[in-house]
């Protein structure tokens, strides 16, 4: 069995897996944090994106791209075949590289190498750790009470949801609303969320916003602070009450 990860949630369609139990991530932006993955159970992440099955874990996120029929004369990228129909994803803007960690975690899960650990036991194991909620997949796809239990003894977390318009607002306790415009920011704030807004370098920072401490563009002359140290993106649980913004990259 793989002792670096465990299953913390599972239903008929999706699975929630936490990794870093034996050794945490070496991601320089996030720092030493445990990672959580929300994956389609029976479809690998690359195929899920190419067939539209990723909607099960990403909802209607605008960065998913669209699924279209393959043009055999032009398409040289990987595509999927379902019911004899070849389809491919076009326009995907999500920064997550599916062929790396998400695919590896999914493959390990489907090989039966992750144990399912009860939330009470797992929450004890996570004592004094930092957790990245939704390293891939939207946290809103897992019931908020599961996250509440999982995170109950941690030092803190980061978390972002694009489903803030239609999900249980309880998730705002430990998640930021991911927004791309000032209008979306205003809407999310009215619903009780703090926001994480992407903006162009030419756009100003709003009075109720602070710049992400890992923003390589806005803070190019300053030392960057990893998420594990910053702790500002933990929703309403954060001691920082302003919204966060970062230059689009």
Buried (B, 14 or more C-beta within 10 A) or exposed (E): EBEBBBBBBBEEEBBBBBBBBEEBBEBEBBBBBBBBBBBBBBBBBBBBBBBBBBBBBBBEBEBBBEBBEBEEEEBEEEBBEBEEEBBBBEEBEBEBEBEEBBBEBBEBBBEEEBEEBEBEEBBEEBEEBBBBBBBBBBBBBBBBEBBBBBBEBBBBBBBBBBBBEEBEBBBBBBBBBBBBEEEBBEBBBEEBBBBBBBBEEEBEBBEEBEBBBBBEEBBEEEEBBBBBEBBBBBBEBBEEEBBBBBBEE
